[in-house]
């Protein structure tokens, strides 16, 4: 190879003939251009990029999107195409940046329509450790040479930031379609200081007559008043290289009108145009406005708004000329309006009507993990929106702003929202729901700004902004920090007091689904995709899973180098609690260790199936006795003989069971089962047990020292790896335990396990907006309300006498044969981790739900 001279090793101990180089050389000499690698060396994933797939007529499209992956062996970088059959590894974040993989089969693909272009296609691989051992030794991956086949050294596709499939000209953001991604997006280009001849310009108020008369309009001089998020409208068969669109509301002294930036002009100008930017426009066109779109609420500007016509800027037919005017060159005599806002304080929020718009500023106290939701209205390739929940305070109310913030095409800001920052959100919409506090959700026109991005923004001189800044000067950081949190499970609004969902209305926020459909929902989830569903049936078993504190967890991790699998009282495989909390795995499943395939371990499923047949006879007889006191029925203490018998029995079934340990660290398990469950489970065709509580399910206290690590933990997996991503993993947050709830579908064919994590303190982010009606702390009332009573405030050192798990489980007999509806929050946390949490229980009485 021509560039082999530059292949000197950058990692100590790695030879010049690196793994990637040898693989490409072997591919060159195989007759079939295909290669199986029996003893593949690990390579590290340093970039993972997505784009719309090529679509050939008459061929079935396996996936809407294709993926290029860049890997390194420490000496070379190689940009490869991922075969469509492996796309599910990306969808579940099993194949991810910063991790090691082993390429076990690959081929070389030539472009038959272009000379000098080809690439490696990865056809099979296995995924390894979460953090790459190779990358720990590399400080600058961009300095590594890019591996190319002999004769293709000048391939711009391999050397530049464009897809390997030549029909596509740009990459999309890895997890949504609305964010700028890649080098093609221009930022920071200088504005113009040129002297403009503004003697021959037209005003916005005259554009409607120009459109009707089909006359060519004169130049325009306008200021941007609102900016929308980016919209990608690419689909199969569309012959447009850059199918993007963005709306702006622009104004001059005569009024306001929409401006649309189209296609190639979006990468060139979208990030350069901000609210307050002044533009000099030439060669634009006028078109009838697209009525079926959202618009910002602009009544507070007190300007005439022209909605029948919109200004269109294109790169051709004709090519529009856009001049960005430097702020110091803007003259007062131009008469351009000032940008105005409608800031609302938290104390004023409850007076606003539903769906009204407002701007807010607050101090962030909680920021949730980034999640995704599928756009149900998309008719083309599937699309996901990314969003996160945020709490912010402004000192005017005891309640925070509850904000549902969707990605607003401001990738860097969206990913860096964290506690103790000043947050500004514009054009938020009010949402009023029964049984919960009002919250704000972002619109297509919402923009967000945090500390470090406020400079020169037009709102800095707003009176309410200045008042807020004065209030923050009275705060003490250490007191505010006590109220902060990051990540974990969070879902809002809370389910209503009465379940009124029609069974036939599948488009409602909480659809009532069949148990079989729930299985499909769980299997089809993609990385960080969140859904809320309801299922009706019976609760047949409850078990309290005690979690040791984080110090115990870390000590246990140091003692144990391999994960352990134990058998719980119901005969199911449970990985040792220490290891689950330290590695982020579920409390219900053993982790998959390298170099196994990333799919769910068959032997793990075999353990669960076989051990389900080994139910304790003592448990069966204990639960069948009606005269046994309730508290005694809650718990069962194993004798040493029983433990030894069960250990030997399950150990003979599988070599994976290394030792038997009780998941609660002692010899007692708190549980309740209905009297019919042991018999009913014989008829159950499937028991969905992948739901559980994970490290990612529990929020963390925020600290400045761990800021970067916490942001990585609650953000989505990045497209590109950088050395900053080598931070130490976050230890689990404090959580004494949770309840594992077994729900049997109403037709008694499918059962599902869900975790119930009650709110136990008013400090928790999930406590905000909860109905604080007192209840008796029965199992039913706790599941119905979502919290234990009374909720205390740890910051004020109040210590309420909360009930113990055995006291709550002692009341579980109320659930015997009860027809219930359970609201479940399901979220895919990556790899094989699927979070299933029960957020609300309704009892069905006389065909009504309460």
C-alpha positions in Angstrom: 0.0 0.0 0.0 1.3 3.4 -0.9 0.8 5.0 2.5 2.2 2.1 4.5 5.2 4.2 5.3 3.0 6.3 7.5 1.7 3.3 9.5 4.1 3.7 12.4 2.5 2.5 15.6 1.1 5.2 17.9 0.4 2.6 20.6 3.2 0.9 22.5 3.4 -2.8 21.7 1.5 -2.6 18.4 3.3 -3.7 15.3 3.3 -1.8 12.0 1.3 -4.5 10.3 -1.8 -3.7 12.2 -5.0 -5.7 12.3 -6.9 -3.3 9.9 -4.0 -3.2 7.5 -3.7 -7.0 7.4 -7.5 -7.4 7.0 -7.6 -5.1 3.9 -4.6 -6.9 2.4 -6.3 -10.2 2.9 -9.5 -8.9 1.3 -7.5 -7.9 -1.8 -6.3 -11.4 -2.4 -9.6 -13.3 -1.8 -11.4 -14.3 -5.0 -14.8 -13.6 -3.4 -13.9 -10.3 -1.8 -15.2 -11.8 1.5 -13.4 -12.7 4.6 -14.1 -14.6 7.8 -11.9 -13.7 10.7 -11.7 -16.5 13.3 -9.4 -14.7 15.7 -10.2 -11.1 15.2 -8.3 -8.5 17.2 -10.4 -5.8 18.9 -10.9 -2.4 17.2 -12.4 0.7 18.8 -15.4 2.5 17.5 -14.6 6.2 17.1 -17.4 7.4 14.9 -20.9 6.2 14.0 -22.8 8.1 11.3 -26.3 7.8 9.9 -27.9 8.8 6.6 -30.9 8.0 4.5 -30.5 4.6 2.7 -30.2 4.2 -1.0 -33.4 2.7 -2.4 -33.5 0.6 -5.6 -36.7 0.0 -7.5 -38.1 -3.5 -7.0 -36.0 -4.1 -3.9 -37.4 -4.4 -0.4 -36.0 -1.7 1.9 -34.8 -3.4 5.0 -34.1 -0.2 6.9 -34.7 3.5 6.2 -31.2 4.5 7.2 -27.7 3.3 6.7 -24.7 3.6 9.0 -21.0 4.2 8.4 -18.6 3.3 11.3 -15.1 4.5 11.7 -12.9 2.1 13.7 -9.3 2.1 14.8 -6.8 -0.5 15.9 -4.5 2.1 17.3 -2.4 2.5 14.1 -5.0 3.1 11.4 -8.5 4.4 11.0 -10.9 2.6 8.7 -14.2 4.0 7.6 -16.6 1.0 6.9 -20.2 0.4 5.9 -22.4 -1.5 8.3 -24.5 -4.2 6.6 -28.2 -3.6 7.1 -28.6 -6.9 9.0 -26.5 -5.3 11.8 -28.5 -2.1 12.1 -30.3 -3.4 15.1 -27.0 -3.2 17.0 -27.1 0.5 16.4 -30.8 0.9 17.2 -30.2 -0.6 20.7 -26.9 1.2 21.3 -25.0 -2.0 21.5 -22.7 -0.9 18.7 -21.6 2.5 20.0 -18.7 4.9 20.0 -16.0 4.5 22.7 -16.4 0.7 22.8 -14.4 -2.2 21.4 -15.8 -4.6 18.8 -14.4 -7.6 16.9 -15.1 -7.8 13.2 -15.7 -11.4 12.5 -16.8 -11.2 8.8 -16.4 -8.5 6.2 -16.2 -7.9 2.5 -14.9 -5.3 0.0 -17.5 -3.5 -2.1 -16.5 -1.7 -5.3 -18.6 1.0 -6.8 -19.5 -0.3 -10.2 -20.4 3.1 -11.6 -17.3 5.1 -10.5 -13.6 4.4 -10.7 -11.5 4.5 -7.6 -14.2 4.1 -5.0 -14.9 1.2 -2.7 -15.1 0.4 1.0 -15.1 -2.3 3.6 -18.5 -3.7 4.5 -18.8 -5.2 8.0 -21.1 -8.2 7.8 -20.8 -9.6 11.3 -19.2 -8.5 14.5 -19.3 -9.0 18.3 -19.4 -6.2 20.8 -17.2 -6.0 23.8 -16.4 -3.9 26.8 -18.3 -0.6 27.4 -15.0 1.3 27.5 -12.3 0.6 25.0 -8.9 -0.4 26.2 -7.4 0.8 22.9 -8.7 4.3 23.2 -7.2 4.8 26.7 -3.8 5.1 24.9 -4.8 7.5 22.1 -5.1 11.2 22.6 -5.9 12.3 19.1 -7.6 9.8 16.9 -7.8 12.3 14.0 -4.0 12.1 13.7 -4.2 8.5 12.8 -4.0 7.9 9.0 -7.1 6.7 7.1 -6.8 3.2 5.7 -7.5 3.0 1.9 -7.1 0.3 -0.7 -4.2 0.6 -3.1 -5.3 2.8 -6.0 -8.0 4.6 -3.9 -5.8 6.9 -2.0 -7.4 10.0 -3.5 -11.0 8.9 -2.6 -12.6 12.0 -1.1 -15.4 9.9 0.4 -13.0 8.1 2.7 -11.1 11.2 3.6 -14.0 13.6 4.1 -17.2 13.9 6.1 -19.6 12.4 3.5 -21.4 9.0 3.4 -19.9 5.9 1.7 -23.0 5.5 -0.4 -22.4 8.1 -3.0 -26.1 9.0 -3.6 -26.1 10.8 -0.3 -24.2 14.0 0.3 -24.4 14.5 4.0 -24.9 12.8 7.4 -27.9 13.1 9.7 -27.7 13.4 13.4 -27.4 9.9 14.9 -30.6 10.0 17.0 -32.9 12.6 15.3 -33.3 14.4 12.0 -33.7 17.9 13.2 -30.1 18.7 14.3 -27.3 20.0 12.1 -24.6 17.2 11.8 -21.2 17.2 10.1 -18.7 19.6 8.6 -21.1 20.7 5.9 -22.9 23.0 8.4 -21.2 26.4 8.4 -20.8 28.2 11.7 -19.2 31.5 12.7 -18.9 33.0 9.2 -18.2 36.7 9.3 -21.0 39.2 8.6 -20.7 42.0 6.1 -19.5 45.5 6.8 -20.1 46.6 3.3 -21.9 49.9 2.7 -25.4 49.0 1.2 -27.5 51.1 -1.1 -30.8 51.0 0.6 -32.4 53.6 -1.6 -34.1 51.0 -3.8 -35.7 48.6 -1.4 -39.3 47.5 -0.8 -41.2 47.0 2.4 -42.9 43.8 3.6 -46.3 45.5 3.4 -46.0 45.7 -0.4 -45.0 42.0 -1.0 -48.6 40.7 -1.2 -49.4 43.0 -4.1 -46.1 42.0 -5.8 -47.2 38.4 -5.6 -50.6 39.1 -7.0 -49.2 41.1 -9.9 -46.4 38.6 -10.6 -43.9 41.4 -10.6 -40.3 41.0 -9.4 -39.9 42.5 -6.0 -37.1 44.8 -5.0 -34.5 44.1 -2.4 -35.5 43.7 1.3 -33.9 44.9 4.5 -35.3 42.9 7.4 -34.6 41.7 11.0 -35.1 38.2 12.2 -37.7 38.1 15.0 -38.2 34.4 15.4 -36.3 31.3 14.3 -37.7 27.8 14.0 -36.0 24.5 14.4 -34.6 22.7 11.3 -36.8 20.3 9.3 -35.5 17.4 7.3 -37.9 16.2 4.7 -35.8 13.6 2.9 -37.5 10.4 1.6 -36.8 7.7 -1.0 -36.8 8.8 -4.6 -36.4 12.5 -3.7 -33.8 14.0 -6.0 -32.6 16.7 -3.7 -29.2 16.5 -2.1 -30.0 18.6 1.0 -33.7 18.3 1.7 -33.8 20.8 4.6 -36.1 23.6 5.4 -36.2 26.3 8.2 -38.7 29.1 8.9 -37.9 32.5 10.1 -40.2 35.4 11.0 -38.7 38.6 9.7 -39.9 42.2 10.1 -39.3 45.8 8.9 -41.0 49.0 9.9 -44.2 48.0 8.0 -44.9 44.5 9.4 -43.8 40.9 9.7 -43.8 37.9 7.3 -42.4 34.4 7.2 -39.2 33.6 5.4 -38.2 30.1 4.3 -34.6 28.9 3.9 -34.5 26.0 1.5 -32.1 23.0 0.8 -28.5 23.8 0.2 -28.8 27.2 1.8 -29.7 25.6 5.2 -26.2 24.1 5.7 -24.6 27.4 4.6 -26.8 29.9 6.6 -29.0 28.2 9.2 -26.5 28.4 12.1 -25.4 31.9 11.1 -28.9 33.4 11.3 -30.1 34.3 14.8 -32.9 36.3 16.3 -31.9 39.9 16.0 -29.8 39.3 12.8 -30.3 41.9 10.0 -30.5 40.6 6.4 -30.3 42.3 3.0 -32.1 40.0 0.6 -31.9 40.0 -3.2 -33.3 37.5 -5.8 -35.8 36.0 -3.5 -39.1 34.6 -4.6 -42.6 34.9 -3.2 -45.0 31.9 -2.7 -48.4 31.4 -1.2 -48.0 30.5 2.5 -48.2 26.9 3.6 -51.1 27.1 6.0 -50.7 23.7 7.6 -47.8 24.6 9.8 -47.2 26.0 13.3 -46.5 29.6 13.8 -45.1 31.5 16.8 -47.5 33.6 18.8 -46.5 37.2 18.0 -49.3 39.5 19.3 -46.9 41.1 21.8 -44.9 42.6 19.0 -47.9 44.8 18.1 -47.1 44.7 14.4 -49.2 43.8 11.4 -48.6 40.2 10.4 -48.9 39.2 6.7 -49.7 35.5 6.5 -50.9 35.0 2.9 -47.4 35.1 1.3 -43.9 33.9 2.4 -40.4 34.8 1.3 -38.5 31.9 -0.2 -34.7 31.7 -0.4 -33.2 29.1 -2.8 -29.8 28.3 -4.2 -31.1 28.3 -7.8 -34.1 29.3 -9.9 -33.1 32.1 -9.1 -30.1 31.9 -6.8 -30.9 34.1 -3.8 -28.4 36.6 -2.5 -28.2 36.8 1.3 -26.1 39.4 3.0 -25.8 39.2 6.8 -25.3 42.7 8.1 -22.8 43.3 10.9 -24.6 44.7 14.1 -22.3 47.8 14.0 -23.3 48.5 10.4 -27.1 48.6 11.2 -28.3 52.2 11.1 -31.2 53.6 13.2 -32.7 55.4 10.2 -33.6 52.0 8.7 -36.4 51.8 11.2 -36.1 48.1 12.0 -38.2 47.0 15.0 -36.7 45.9 18.3 -37.1 42.2 19.2 -39.5 41.9 22.1 -40.4 39.0 24.4 -43.2 37.9 26.7 -41.5 36.6 29.8 -43.7 34.9 32.3 -42.8 34.2 36.0 -43.7 31.0 37.6 -46.3 32.7 39.8 -48.0 34.0 36.7 -48.0 30.7 34.8 -51.2 29.2 36.3 -53.1 32.2 35.0 -52.3 31.5 31.4 -54.7 29.6 29.2 -54.0 26.3 27.7 -51.7 26.4 24.6 -50.8 30.0 25.1 -47.1 30.9 24.4 -44.6 32.5 26.8 -40.9 32.9 27.4 -39.3 31.9 30.7 -36.0 32.3 32.5 -35.1 30.2 35.5 -32.3 28.5 37.5 -32.1 24.8 36.6 -32.5 22.4 39.5 -33.2 19.2 37.7 -32.4 17.9 34.2 -33.6 14.5 33.1 -32.0 12.1 30.8 -32.5 12.6 27.0 -35.2 10.3 25.7 -36.7 9.8 22.2 -40.3 9.4 21.0 -41.3 8.3 17.5 -43.1 10.8 15.3 -46.4 9.1 14.6 -47.3 11.6 11.9 -44.3 10.8 9.7 -45.4 9.2 6.3 -41.9 8.7 5.0 -38.8 7.1 6.8 -39.4 6.8 10.5 -38.4 9.8 12.6 -37.6 10.3 16.2 -37.8 13.5 18.3 -35.4 13.8 21.2 -36.5 15.6 24.4 -35.7 16.0 28.1 -37.5 17.2 31.2 -36.2 20.1 33.1 -37.1 21.9 36.4 -36.2 25.6 36.8 -37.0 28.1 39.6 -37.3 31.8 39.5 -38.1 32.7 43.1 -41.7 33.7 42.5 -43.3 30.4 43.5 -42.8 27.3 45.6 -43.2 25.3 42.5 -40.6 25.1 39.7 -41.2 25.5 36.0 -41.8 22.0 34.6 -40.4 22.0 31.1 -40.6 19.4 28.4 -37.8 20.6 26.0 -37.6 19.0 22.6 -34.4 19.3 20.5 -34.5 22.7 18.9 -31.6 22.2 16.4 -29.3 23.6 19.1 -27.3 20.4 19.7 -24.6 21.8 21.9 -26.9 23.8 24.2 -29.5 21.0 24.4 -26.8 18.5 25.5 -25.2 20.9 28.1 -28.3 21.8 30.1 -27.4 21.1 33.7 -28.3 22.3 37.2 -27.1 25.6 38.5 -27.3 27.2 35.0 -29.5 30.1 33.9 -32.0 28.8 31.3 -34.0 30.8 28.8 -36.7 29.2 26.7 -38.7 31.1 24.2 -42.1 30.3 22.6 -43.0 27.6 25.1 -46.6 26.4 25.1 -48.7 26.0 28.2 -50.1 22.5 28.9 -52.9 22.1 31.5 -53.8 18.6 32.6 -56.1 17.3 35.2 -54.5 16.2 38.4 -51.1 17.8 37.7 -49.5 21.2 37.8 -49.4 23.1 34.5 -46.2 22.5 32.5 -44.6 24.0 29.4 -43.6 22.2 26.3 -41.5 23.5 23.5 -42.8 24.4 20.1 -41.2 24.4 16.6 -40.2 28.0 17.3 -38.7 27.4 20.7 -35.1 28.4 21.2 -33.1 27.6 24.4 -30.0 29.4 25.9 -27.9 28.5 28.9 -25.1 30.1 30.8 -22.3 30.9 28.4 -24.7 31.6 25.5 -26.6 34.6 26.8 -24.2 37.3 25.6 -25.6 39.6 23.0 -29.0 38.0 23.0 -31.8 40.6 22.6 -33.5 39.5 25.8 -30.7 40.5 28.2 -32.2 43.9 28.7 -35.7 42.7 29.4 -37.1 43.9 32.8 -38.1 40.4 34.1 -34.7 39.0 33.1 -32.9 41.7 35.1 -35.2 41.1 38.1 -34.4 37.4 37.9 -30.7 38.0 37.9 -31.0 40.2 41.0 -32.9 37.4 42.7 -30.2 34.8 42.0 -27.6 37.1 43.7 -29.4 36.4 47.0 -29.0 32.6 46.7 -26.3 30.5 48.3 -24.9 27.8 46.0 -24.6 25.1 48.6 -28.3 25.4 49.6 -29.5 25.3 46.0 -27.2 22.3 45.3 -29.0 20.3 47.9 -32.1 20.5 45.7 -30.5 19.5 42.4 -30.7 16.2 40.6 -29.7 14.7 37.2 -31.1 11.9 35.1 -33.1 8.9 36.2 -36.6 7.9 35.4 -39.0 10.9 35.1 -42.3 11.1 33.3 -44.9 13.9 33.3 -47.7 14.6 33.6 -48.8 12.2 36.3 -51.7 9.8 35.3 -55.1 11.4 36.1 -57.1 10.3 39.1 -59.7 8.5 36.9 -58.7 6.4 33.9 -61.0 7.6 31.0 -59.1 6.2 28.1 -61.3 4.6 25.5 -60.1 1.1 24.6 -60.7 1.8 20.9 -58.7 5.1 21.0 -55.1 3.9 20.2 -53.9 7.4 19.5 -54.4 8.7 23.0 -51.5 9.5 25.3 -51.9 6.3 27.3 -53.4 3.6 25.0 -54.8 0.5 26.5 -52.9 -2.4 24.9 -53.3 -6.2 24.9 -50.6 -8.2 26.7 -49.5 -9.6 23.4 -49.1 -6.1 22.0 -47.1 -5.1 25.0 -44.6 -7.8 24.1 -44.3 -6.3 20.6 -43.9 -2.8 22.1 -41.0 -4.0 24.2 -39.3 -5.8 21.4 -39.6 -2.9 18.9 -38.2 -0.2 21.2 -35.1 1.5 20.1 -32.4 3.2 22.2 -33.8 5.7 24.7 -37.3 5.4 23.1 -40.0 6.0 25.7 -43.6 4.9 25.6 -46.5 5.0 28.1 -49.0 2.2 27.8 -51.8 0.7 30.0 -52.5 -3.0 30.5 -55.4 -4.6 32.3 -55.3 -7.8 34.3 -54.4 -8.9 37.9 -51.4 -8.4 40.1 -50.4 -11.9 41.1 -47.1 -11.4 42.9 -45.1 -8.7 44.7 -41.6 -8.8 45.9 -39.5 -6.2 47.6 -35.9 -6.0 46.2 -33.5 -4.5 48.7 -30.6 -2.6 47.3 -27.4 -2.2 49.3 -25.9 1.3 49.6 -23.4 2.6 47.0 -20.4 2.1 49.3 -21.3 -1.6 49.7 -21.8 -1.9 46.0 -18.4 -0.5 45.2 -16.7 -2.7 47.8 -18.4 -5.7 46.3 -17.3 -4.8 42.8 -13.7 -4.7 44.0 -14.0 -8.2 45.4 -15.7 -9.8 42.4 -14.3 -9.7 39.0 -17.1 -11.7 37.3 -20.8 -11.2 37.6 -22.7 -13.8 39.7 -26.1 -15.2 39.1 -28.4 -16.1 42.0 -31.8 -17.7 42.1 -34.6 -15.7 43.8 -37.4 -17.2 45.8 -39.5 -17.6 42.7 -36.8 -19.6 41.0 -35.7 -16.9 38.5 -32.1 -15.9 37.7 -31.0 -12.7 39.5 -27.5 -11.3 39.1 -25.9 -10.3 42.3 -27.1 -6.8 43.3 -23.6 -5.5 43.8 -22.7 -6.1 40.2 -26.0 -4.8 38.7 -25.6 -1.4 40.4 -21.9 -1.0 39.5 -22.3 -1.9 35.9 -25.6 -0.4 35.2 -27.2 -3.7 34.5 -30.7 -4.6 35.6 -31.3 -6.1 39.0 -33.1 -8.9 37.2 -30.6 -10.0 34.5 -27.0 -11.1 34.3 -24.9 -9.0 32.0 -23.5 -10.2 28.7 -19.7 -10.5 28.9 -17.2 -10.1 26.1 -16.7 -11.8 23.6 -20.2 -13.3 23.5 -22.7 -12.1 20.9 -24.6 -9.1 22.0 -28.0 -10.8 21.7 -29.7 -12.1 24.9 -27.9 -15.1 26.3 -29.7 -18.3 25.5 -28.4 -19.9 28.6 -29.7 -17.1 30.7 -33.2 -17.7 29.4 -32.7 -21.4 30.0 -31.9 -20.8 33.6 -35.1 -18.8 34.1 -37.3 -21.4 32.4 -35.8 -24.4 34.2 -35.7 -22.8 37.6 -39.4 -21.7 37.3 -40.2 -25.4 37.7 -38.5 -25.6 41.1 -40.9 -23.6 43.1 -40.7 -24.2 46.9 -43.4 -26.5 48.2 -43.1 -24.7 51.5 -44.1 -21.5 49.8 -47.0 -23.1 48.1 -48.4 -24.5 51.3 -47.7 -21.3 53.2 -49.6 -19.1 50.8 -52.6 -21.5 50.5 -53.4 -21.4 54.2 -56.1 -18.8 54.9 -55.5 -18.7 58.6 -51.9 -17.6 58.3 -51.5 -14.0 59.5 -50.9 -11.4 56.8 -47.5 -10.4 58.1 -46.3 -13.9 58.2 -47.5 -14.5 54.6 -45.3 -11.6 53.5 -42.0 -13.2 54.3 -40.4 -16.6 54.1 -37.1 -17.6 55.7 -35.1 -20.3 54.0 -33.5 -22.9 56.0 -29.9 -23.7 55.2 -31.0 -27.1 53.9 -33.5 -25.4 51.5 -30.9 -23.0 50.3 -28.4 -25.8 49.6 -31.0 -27.9 47.9 -32.0 -25.1 45.5 -28.4 -24.2 44.9 -27.5 -27.8 43.8 -30.7 -28.1 41.8 -30.2 -25.0 39.7 -26.4 -25.4 39.5 -26.9 -28.8 37.8 -29.1 -27.1 35.2 -26.5 -24.6 34.0 -22.8 -23.8 34.4 -23.6 -20.1 34.5 -24.8 -20.3 38.2 -21.5 -19.6 40.0 -23.0 -19.2 43.5 -26.3 -18.8 45.2 -26.9 -15.5 47.0 -30.0 -13.9 48.3 -30.7 -10.6 46.4 -31.5 -8.8 49.6 -28.1 -9.7 51.2 -29.8 -11.7 54.0 -31.8 -14.9 54.3 -35.3 -13.3 54.1 -37.2 -12.1 51.1 -40.3 -9.9 51.4 -42.9 -11.1 49.0 -46.6 -11.7 48.5 -48.3 -13.9 46.0 -52.0 -14.4 45.2 -53.4 -17.8 46.2 -53.9 -18.7 42.5 -50.6 -17.7 41.1 -48.8 -21.0 41.4 -51.5 -22.7 39.4 -52.1 -19.8 37.0 -48.5 -19.7 36.0 -48.7 -23.2 34.6 -51.0 -21.9 31.9 -49.0 -18.8 31.2 -47.6 -19.0 27.7 -45.0 -16.3 28.2 -43.6 -14.4 31.2 -42.0 -11.1 30.2 -39.2 -10.6 32.7 -36.9 -8.1 31.0 -38.3 -5.1 32.9 -36.5 -4.0 36.0 -34.7 -1.2 37.8 -31.4 0.0 36.5 -28.6 2.3 37.4 -30.0 4.7 34.8 -33.4 4.6 36.5 -32.3 6.4 39.6 -31.5 10.2 39.6 -28.2 11.5 40.9 -27.4 14.5 43.0 -25.5 17.1 40.9 -22.0 18.2 41.8 -19.7 20.5 39.8 -16.8 18.1 40.1 -18.7 15.4 38.3 -20.5 17.7 35.8 -19.0 16.2 32.6 -19.5 12.6 33.7 -23.1 13.3 34.7 -23.8 15.0 31.4 -22.5 12.0 29.5 -24.5 9.7 31.6 -27.9 11.4 31.0 -27.2 12.4 27.4 -27.5 10.2 24.3 -24.5 8.2 23.0 -22.3 10.7 21.0 -21.7 10.3 17.3 -17.9 10.8 17.7 -15.6 9.7 20.5 -13.3 12.2 22.1 -10.9 11.8 25.1 -13.4 13.7 27.2 -15.6 10.6 27.0 -13.1 8.5 29.0 -14.5 9.8 32.3 -15.1 7.3 35.2 -18.5 5.8 35.4 -21.0 7.3 37.7 -21.7 5.2 40.8 -25.4 4.4 41.5 -27.6 6.9 43.3 -29.1 6.2 46.7 -32.1 3.8 46.6 -33.0 1.5 49.4 -35.0 -0.8 47.2 -38.0 -1.2 44.9 -41.0 -3.5 44.4 -41.1 -6.0 41.6 -44.7 -6.4 40.5 -45.9 -9.3 38.4 -49.0 -8.4 36.3 -51.0 -11.2 34.7 -52.9 -10.2 31.6 -56.7 -10.3 31.8 -56.8 -13.4 29.5 -54.2 -15.1 31.8 -51.9 -16.0 28.9 -49.1 -13.5 29.3 -47.5 -12.1 32.5 -45.1 -9.1 32.7 -42.8 -8.0 35.5 -42.6 -4.3 36.2 -40.7 -2.3 38.8 -42.5 0.0 41.2 -40.3 2.8 42.7 -42.4 4.9 45.0 -41.6 8.5 45.7 -40.3 8.7 49.3 -39.2 12.3 49.6 -40.5 15.7 48.5 -36.9 16.4 47.3 -37.2 14.0 44.5 -37.9 15.5 41.0 -40.7 13.0 40.6 -42.5 14.5 43.7 -43.2 17.8 41.9 -46.8 18.0 40.9 -48.0 14.9 42.8 -51.4 15.1 44.4 -50.5 15.2 48.1 -53.7 13.6 49.3 -52.8 11.5 52.4 -53.4 7.8 52.2 -53.1 4.8 54.4 -49.9 3.3 52.9 -51.6 0.1 51.8 -50.1 -1.6 48.8 -53.1 -0.5 46.7 -52.9 3.2 47.9 -49.2 3.3 47.3 -49.5 1.9 43.8 -52.4 4.3 43.1 -50.8 7.4 44.4 -47.1 6.8 43.4 -45.7 7.8 46.8 -45.4 6.9 50.4 -47.1 9.0 53.0 -46.1 11.4 54.4 -43.4 12.9 52.2 -40.7 14.6 54.1 -38.0 17.2 53.1 -34.5 15.9 53.7 -33.1 19.4 53.2 -35.0 20.7 56.3 -34.0 17.6 58.2 -37.5 16.4 58.7 -37.7 12.6 59.2 -41.2 11.3 58.6 -42.1 7.9 59.9 -42.4 6.1 56.5 -43.8 2.6 56.6 -41.4 -0.3 56.1 -41.8 -2.6 53.1 -43.1 -5.5 55.2 -45.8 -3.3 56.6 -46.9 -2.3 53.0 -46.8 -5.8 51.7 -48.9 -7.0 54.7 -51.8 -5.2 53.0 -51.3 -6.7 49.6 -54.2 -9.2 50.1 -56.5 -6.4 48.8 -55.1 -7.2 45.4 -56.3 -10.8 45.5 -58.3 -11.4 42.2 -58.7 -7.7 41.8 -59.3 -6.5 38.2 -56.9 -3.6 37.7 -55.4 -1.3 35.0 -51.7 -0.6 35.3 -50.0 2.4 33.6 -46.5 1.4 32.5 -43.6 3.6 31.4 -41.3 1.6 29.2 -37.9 2.9 28.0 -35.0 1.2 26.2 -31.8 2.1 28.0 -29.3 0.4 25.6 -28.1 -3.1 24.8 -30.7 -5.5 26.3 -31.8 -3.2 29.1 -35.5 -2.4 28.9 -37.0 -0.3 31.8 -40.6 -1.2 32.7 -41.9 0.9 35.6 -45.5 1.0 36.9 -46.6 4.6 37.5 -50.2 4.1 38.4 -52.8 1.5 39.3 -56.5 1.8 38.8 -59.0 -0.7 40.3 -61.9 -1.6 38.0 -65.2 -1.6 39.7 -68.5 -2.0 37.9 -66.8 -1.1 34.6 -65.5 2.2 35.9 -61.9 3.1 36.8 -60.7 5.0 39.8 
